[in-house]
Amino acid sequence: MVELPAQPGYRWRDGLPGAEPARQAGVLRIRTRDGVVGSAPTPRGVIAADLVGRRIRDELLGQDALRREWLWHRMWELDRIEEFPLYFLGLVDVALWDIAGRIAGAPVHELLGNFRQSIPAYASTVTYDSIEEYLDVADQCIARGFRAIKLHAWGDARRDAKLAVALRAHVGDDFPLMYDGSAGFDLADAVSLGRVLSESDFLWYEEPMREFNITSHRWLAERVGVPLLVGETSDGAHRNIADFIALGTATRVRTSAIFKGGITGAIRVAHLAESFGLRAEVHGMGVVNQHLCMAIPNTTYYEALVWGNPIRTDDSVDSGGLVQAATEPGLAEDGGTR
């Protein structure tokens, strides 16, 4: 268990908290009989500790730590009983990949089949108070070296549309912009805002609605020109992504270790998207997602959260706005807890 202090206050949109209070996070550590330790962090330590104690520990003891595919399927089988939270479902898989890298003496992205040695980062904002503050933050992001900016705005379709237009005018026509709705809209407001994002040439429109109903996303895709980025938090992970694609809602899909059943699930989603000529954008910061970004050919950016004013951000992004491939074995020198 790891005690984490309260984070500085921020939000994703009106009504949706972003910053976490003080809490017990955790690190899952799996030790092989040869003494190799793989680690995976979780922001929900109490829940994870309960699930490990009741369901997971006895399942893993005595298994082959390199039998990741079988154990990944086993976690999905146990999900039928427990309905694991998405953020827990891939925790064992991440730790097993860390073990595999340490045994091989190679970073995990090399085991996955390294595609690149660096990737540009985009600034993923929190929600600020005014259009003027967003424009100031945008200037700071560009000066910091970021190659693109994604808005988390207020969740008000009219107000967010005005922000999108103002930011496009401020940064010019050639600077990539994205928008994340944090599932704040119904279909009518999602269409209204989406049309403005189309006119303002936004690169993608992410999670405009809750991802319970894929048909509503198909109706949205038929009514707006901006490319939709879908499937971030859908509970079925790779299975739901298949339906989003089949019903014509996606130009890009979300993949990540935290919401797709670990590294194994994230790679599955990326390959599925690639087979349809779609991009699979990696969701979220952190060491695990950096490895995914280096290994997935059909991803374009690393997401780096930007908060505060003056801005604070992920220190792995260099002055040129790039994240470099890790070189140490496994996931990280500190056991994957970053």
ABEGO torsion letter per residue (X at the ends): XBBBBBBBBBBABBGBBABBBBBBBBBBBBBBAAGBBBBBBBABAAAAAAAAAAAAAAAABGBBAABAAAAAAAAAAAAAAAGBBAAAAAAAAAAAAAAAAAAAGBBAAAAAGBABABBBBBBBBBBBABAAAAAAAAAAAAAAGBABBBBBBAGBAAAAAAAAAAAAAAAEAABBBBBBAGGABBAAAAAAAAAAAAAAGBABBBGABBAABAAAAAAAAAABABBBBBGAABAAEAAAAAAAAAAGABABBBBBAAAAGEAAAAAAAAAAAAAAGBBBBBBEBEAAAAAAAAABAABABBBBBBBEOBBBBBAABBAAGBBBBBABBEABAAGGAX
